[in-house]
């Protein structure tokens, strides 16, 4: 039969509890990293969607170069982005398309803007 000195009683239990504590911090760190990664991917998708919406609008304007003034709009709601709004400003042949959106839970809104010159033949 094994006997332990009285000063070492419970040391294995204490080591086990410390190991579980360190393991728990590791798991919490991984969960936090996953949450941050999910948020970053969501924001990146929104930026790509905003760029697509703006470029799609520029494409519409290239298709009807002679009637640019009819495409001016201010804060038109768009469904592809959360709380999304699109503004198209026409200044002669210079077109500025601005897409704004606000992610749920974010305090500030995001903006994507692009400028194009709509003259002559469309680029190939």
Secondary structure, 3 states (H helix, E strand, C coil): CCCCCHHHCCHHHHHHHHHHHHHHHHHHHHHHHHHHHHHHHHHHHHHHHHHHHHHHHHHHHHHCHHHHHHHCEEEEEECCCCCEEEEEEEECCEEEEEEEECCCCCCCCEEEEEEEECCCCCCC
